[in-house]
Amino acid sequence: MTRKDIIDFLKSKKVEFNPTLKLNDLEKLYKLHSEEKSEQNPSEETTSEPAPNGESKSKPKSEMQQVLDMMGTVLGKVEQLDGRLTKVEGPNGSEFKNDAKAADVEVANRMKEDLDPRVVKIVEETLGIDFGVELQTFEDRPGFLFTVVVPNRLSDMPPSTRPVINSETGKYKVQEDGKTPVLEDYIPQDRRSRSIGSSQSYDAIRDHCNKVRAYIVSYYTKLSKPIPEFKIKG
């Protein structure tokens, strides 16, 4: 069964779930809810619970199942986030905190090659050498759009899915049915943008960088995770 089929089935059952869950997690939810119907009688089953006066109290089983489903959804989201943080952090927490990945630094350097050196200096002194930068001028007014590209090791972007392209044919890969696209998990680029007026210039750029840094620190604080140390250029 394809990812789309499972998602359509869960929506038809009115199940609360995160559609960005990995395929094996979605399959578990599908199995749980597809077996639910066969386990229950057409008429609503009930379970007895002792009431305070000693009499038995009937409670619909479907309500209990709904509670379990909600708990399962919450746990699934927590496990998904935890798993992504573990993957990003790696086995060595200090490596995650202190070391900017060489690949991220290389990409960031390419983005900053032709930019104003003062802008690059502000970004690298405030955020780090593995943060990318983009400047885009406006066609209809003075000023520009200033964008900070956050490296994956510090990003809070949730995983998403996209079709896989066949490198040989340049077309999307499809499954055995010849129609359903093959999907892969990936983390979208984390872009933080702000419009900068012509009269604001460098002070506004530094202010935006400080706000991006503050948000990242706040994000890890809320998760009770070690606050990352930015690889600042001295």
Stockholm file with secondary structure:
# STOCKHOLM 1.0

chainA/1-234         MTRKDIIDFLKSKKVEFNPTLKLNDLEKLYKLHSEEKSEQNPSEETTSEPAPNGESKSKPKSEMQQVLDMMGTVLGKVEQLDGRLTKVEGPNGSEFKNDAKAADVEVANRMKEDLDPRVVKIVEETLGIDFGVELQTFEDRPGFLFTVVVPNRLSDMPPSTRPVINSETGKYKVQEDGKTPVLEDYIPQDRRSRSIGSSQSYDAIRDHCNKVRAYIVSYYTKLSKPIPEFKIKG
#=GR chainA/1-234 SS CCHHHHHHHHHHTTCCCCTTSCHHHHHHHHHHHHHHHHHSCSSCCEEEEECTTSCEEEEEHHHHHHHHHHHHHHHHHHHHHHHHHHHHHCSCHHHHHHCCCHHHHHHHHHHTTTSCHHHHHHHHHHTCTTCEEEEEECSSSSSEEEEEEECGGGCCCCCEEEECBCTTTSSBCBCTTSSSBCEEEECCCEEEEEEECTTTHHHHHHHHHHHHHHHHHHHHHHTTCCCCCCCCCC
#=GC SS_cons         CCHHHHHHHHHHTTCCCCTTSCHHHHHHHHHHHHHHHHHSCSSCCEEEEECTTSCEEEEEHHHHHHHHHHHHHHHHHHHHHHHHHHHHHCSCHHHHHHCCCHHHHHHHHHHTTTSCHHHHHHHHHHTCTTCEEEEEECSSSSSEEEEEEECGGGCCCCCEEEECBCTTTSSBCBCTTSSSBCEEEECCCEEEEEEECTTTHHHHHHHHHHHHHHHHHHHHHHTTCCCCCCCCCC
//
